[in-house]
Amino acid sequence: MALASRWRFRLPIPCFLVVVVLGCSISFLGTSSLSDAPSLFLGVAPQDEEYFAAERIACRDGSKSFRRDRLNDGFCDCPDGTDEPGTSACPEGRFYCKNVGDKPILLFSSRVNDHICDCCDGSDENDGSITCPNTCSLDADIIKQSATHDLKGRKMTQNDSGVYRKRVNLDDLILRQTELRVAAFVEFFLAVCGITFCFIRQRNKSRTRNRRQRS
């Protein structure tokens, strides 16, 4: 019993802090893509930004008004979805894709964060669950260059650009997942090394202390 008590592992406070920091970094790597909150004017058309800049904003149907801090907060305050242009909280809401370099479009709010990249700029998937690369200029180039052919020598069409965009989205998602796994493995390895180092250091201190007590 005395021997077991002597070698009982006690993690020093500095080492404990190292482990906590490493653990937090692992958690951050796994959730960093989910922690980016939508911007205030996400889903708002440029010509409407001044309308939404007021401290008190009226619902477009005139039913009520809401504070600006409740814009895109994930709760539907206006029956017509005025307060949630960047989320899927309101069934009647509309999401504006700016699609710089391509054609702007309006989406039904049900298509926001549905794990499908509808906007070529990827702005409709803003909760971080998937990564949508910006392919607006890519699509525009493919459509405009009618002489462009694929690897089989076939002329690229607008439908081909959509297929290519989905392929790019999938490749980017796979790459992102691989990067997160590698980063998580590295952080886990460092955490194990840190704990092992602290354990060995504590054991050496205990041995030194015991030798001094015997002498």
C-alpha positions as CSV (number, residue, x, y, z in Angstrom):
1,M,0.0,0.0,0.0
2,A,2.9,2.4,0.9
3,L,4.6,1.6,-2.4
4,A,1.4,2.3,-4.4
5,S,0.9,5.5,-2.5
6,R,4.6,6.5,-3.2
7,W,4.1,6.0,-7.0
8,R,0.7,7.5,-7.2
9,F,0.7,9.8,-10.2
10,R,0.0,13.4,-9.5
11,L,0.0,15.7,-12.5
12,P,1.8,19.0,-11.7
13,I,-0.2,22.2,-12.3
14,P,2.1,23.4,-15.2
15,C,1.7,20.1,-17.0
16,F,-2.0,20.1,-16.4
17,L,-2.2,23.5,-18.0
18,V,-0.3,22.2,-21.0
19,V,-2.7,19.4,-21.4
20,V,-5.7,21.7,-21.0
21,V,-4.4,24.0,-23.7
22,L,-3.7,21.2,-26.1
23,G,-7.1,19.8,-25.5
24,C,-8.7,23.1,-26.2
25,S,-6.7,23.5,-29.4
26,I,-8.0,20.1,-30.5
27,S,-11.5,21.1,-29.8
28,F,-11.0,24.4,-31.6
29,L,-9.6,22.6,-34.7
30,G,-12.7,20.4,-34.8
31,T,-15.2,23.2,-34.4
32,S,-13.5,26.2,-35.8
33,S,-15.4,25.8,-39.1
34,L,-18.7,25.8,-37.1
35,S,-17.9,28.8,-34.9
36,D,-18.0,31.5,-37.5
37,A,-21.3,33.3,-36.9
38,P,-23.1,34.7,-40.0
39,S,-22.4,38.3,-40.6
40,L,-25.1,40.9,-39.9
41,F,-26.0,41.5,-43.5
42,L,-25.7,37.9,-44.7
43,G,-28.3,37.2,-47.3
44,V,-29.2,40.9,-47.7
45,A,-29.1,42.5,-51.2
46,P,-26.7,45.4,-51.4
47,Q,-29.5,47.9,-52.2
48,D,-31.2,46.8,-48.9
49,E,-28.3,47.2,-46.6
50,E,-29.2,50.8,-45.7
51,Y,-32.7,49.5,-44.8
52,F,-31.3,47.0,-42.4
53,A,-28.7,49.4,-40.9
54,A,-31.3,51.1,-38.7
55,E,-31.4,50.4,-35.0
56,R,-35.1,49.5,-35.3
57,I,-36.1,47.6,-38.4
58,A,-39.7,47.3,-39.6
59,C,-41.0,44.0,-41.1
60,R,-41.7,44.5,-44.8
61,D,-45.3,43.4,-44.3
62,G,-45.8,46.1,-41.7
63,S,-46.8,43.6,-39.0
64,K,-44.2,44.6,-36.4
65,S,-40.6,45.7,-36.0
66,F,-37.5,44.3,-34.4
67,R,-34.1,45.4,-33.0
68,R,-31.1,45.2,-35.3
69,D,-29.4,42.8,-33.0
70,R,-32.1,40.3,-33.8
71,L,-31.2,40.3,-37.5
72,N,-30.1,36.8,-38.5
73,D,-30.3,35.5,-34.9
74,G,-32.0,32.2,-35.9
75,F,-35.4,33.2,-34.6
76,C,-38.3,34.2,-36.9
77,D,-39.8,37.5,-35.7
78,C,-41.4,38.7,-38.9
79,P,-44.1,36.5,-40.6
80,D,-42.6,37.4,-44.0
81,G,-39.0,36.5,-42.9
82,T,-37.6,40.1,-43.1
83,D,-35.5,39.6,-40.0
84,E,-33.9,36.3,-41.2
85,P,-32.5,36.9,-44.7
86,G,-29.3,34.8,-43.9
87,T,-30.8,31.8,-42.1
88,S,-33.5,29.2,-42.6
89,A,-35.5,30.2,-39.6
90,C,-38.4,31.8,-41.5
91,P,-40.3,29.7,-44.1
92,E,-41.1,32.9,-46.1
93,G,-37.6,34.2,-46.0
94,R,-35.4,34.8,-49.1
95,F,-31.6,34.6,-49.2
96,Y,-29.7,36.9,-51.6
97,C,-26.6,35.4,-53.2
98,K,-24.3,38.2,-54.3
99,N,-22.2,35.9,-56.5
100,V,-19.6,38.5,-57.4
101,G,-18.4,37.7,-60.9
102,D,-21.6,35.8,-61.8
103,K,-25.3,36.4,-61.7
104,P,-26.9,37.2,-58.3
105,I,-29.8,35.0,-57.3
106,L,-32.5,34.7,-54.7
107,L,-33.1,31.5,-52.8
108,F,-35.8,30.2,-50.6
109,S,-34.7,30.2,-47.0
110,S,-35.2,26.4,-46.9
111,R,-32.1,26.1,-49.1
112,V,-29.9,27.9,-46.6
113,N,-27.5,25.5,-44.7
114,D,-29.1,22.5,-46.3
115,H,-25.6,21.0,-47.1
116,I,-26.0,21.8,-50.8
117,C,-24.0,24.7,-52.4
118,D,-26.6,26.7,-54.3
119,C,-24.8,30.0,-54.5
120,C,-21.6,29.9,-56.6
121,D,-19.9,32.0,-53.9
122,G,-20.9,29.4,-51.3
123,S,-22.6,32.1,-49.0
124,D,-25.8,30.0,-48.6
125,E,-23.8,27.4,-46.6
126,N,-22.5,29.6,-43.7
127,D,-22.9,27.4,-40.6
128,G,-19.5,25.7,-41.3
129,S,-20.9,22.2,-41.7
130,I,-19.6,22.0,-45.2
131,T,-17.1,24.1,-47.2
132,C,-18.3,25.6,-50.5
133,P,-15.5,27.1,-52.6
134,N,-16.2,30.2,-54.6
135,T,-16.7,29.1,-58.2
136,C,-18.4,32.1,-59.6
137,S,-15.6,33.3,-61.8
138,L,-14.9,29.6,-62.7
139,D,-18.5,29.1,-64.0
140,A,-18.5,32.4,-65.8
141,D,-15.3,31.5,-67.6
142,I,-16.6,28.0,-68.6
143,I,-19.8,29.4,-69.9
144,K,-18.3,32.3,-71.8
145,Q,-15.5,30.3,-73.4
146,S,-17.5,28.2,-75.8
147,A,-14.3,26.9,-77.4
148,T,-13.2,25.3,-74.2
149,H,-13.3,21.5,-74.3
150,D,-13.0,18.8,-71.7
151,L,-10.4,16.1,-71.5
152,K,-12.3,14.0,-74.0
153,G,-12.4,16.8,-76.5
154,R,-16.1,17.5,-75.9
155,K,-17.3,21.2,-75.8
156,M,-18.1,22.3,-72.3
157,T,-21.7,23.4,-71.7
158,Q,-23.5,25.2,-68.9
159,N,-24.6,21.9,-67.5
160,D,-21.0,20.7,-67.5
161,S,-20.0,23.7,-65.4
162,G,-22.6,22.7,-62.8
163,V,-21.2,19.1,-62.7
164,Y,-17.7,20.5,-62.4
165,R,-18.7,22.8,-59.6
166,K,-20.2,19.9,-57.6
167,R,-17.0,17.9,-58.2
168,V,-14.9,20.8,-56.9
169,N,-17.2,21.1,-53.9
170,L,-16.8,17.4,-53.1
171,D,-13.0,17.5,-53.6
172,D,-12.7,20.6,-51.3
173,L,-14.8,18.9,-48.6
174,I,-12.7,15.8,-48.7
175,L,-9.5,17.8,-48.5
176,R,-10.9,19.8,-45.6
177,Q,-11.9,16.7,-43.7
178,T,-8.4,15.2,-44.3
179,E,-6.7,18.4,-43.0
180,L,-8.9,18.4,-39.8
181,R,-8.1,14.7,-39.2
182,V,-4.3,15.2,-39.6
183,A,-4.4,18.3,-37.4
184,A,-6.4,16.5,-34.7
185,F,-4.0,13.5,-34.8
186,V,-1.0,15.9,-34.4
187,E,-2.5,17.7,-31.5
188,F,-3.5,14.3,-29.9
189,F,0.1,13.1,-30.3
190,L,1.5,16.2,-28.8
191,A,-0.9,15.9,-25.9
192,V,0.2,12.3,-25.2
193,C,3.8,13.4,-25.4
194,G,3.1,16.2,-22.9
195,I,1.4,13.9,-20.5
196,T,4.3,11.3,-20.8
197,F,6.9,14.0,-20.3
198,C,5.1,15.2,-17.1
199,F,4.8,11.7,-15.8
200,I,8.5,10.9,-16.3
201,R,9.5,14.2,-14.8
202,Q,7.3,13.7,-11.7
203,R,8.6,10.1,-11.3
204,N,12.2,11.3,-11.5
205,K,11.5,14.0,-8.9
206,S,9.9,11.3,-6.6
207,R,13.0,9.1,-7.0
208,T,15.4,12.0,-6.3
209,R,13.3,12.9,-3.2
210,N,13.3,9.3,-2.0
211,R,17.1,9.0,-2.4
212,R,17.6,12.2,-0.4
213,Q,15.3,10.8,2.4
214,R,17.3,7.5,2.5
215,S,20.6,9.4,2.7
